[in-house]
Amino acid sequence: MKSLADMMGAVLKQTGSAGAMAPIWDRVVGEVVAKHTRPVRWEGSALVIRCDGEAWRKALEPERASLSRKLSAAMGDKSVSMIVLEVSKP
């Protein structure tokens, strides 16, 4: 029998809704980082995260692999192969 996390991960991936990842993202990165970043779309198995500025993108760059693993674990699968960081356009 699949766990709730397994089912949730599969549903989020099938819908292609990165916005629905926000609660999981917030829990994984914490309140401060979540205020300045947000999931915006899937590109295959890569999750694209929009950052409020270049400083936030640079700060998260070294954490991408770790964040991918934590997100996949929170979703109950290996669906997040990588994190792509982009900066919000003014």
Number of C-alpha atoms within 10 A of each C-alpha: 4 8 9 11 15 17 14 17 21 16 14 16 20 9 10 16 15 19 14 16 21 16 12 16 23 17 12 17 16 11 11 9 17 17 12 14 24 21 24 16 18 19 12 12 14 15 24 18 21 20 23 18 15 13 11 17 20 14 11 18 14 10 11 15 15 12 19 21 18 18 26 20 17 18 24 18 16 17 20 22 15 20 24 18 21 18 16 14 8 5
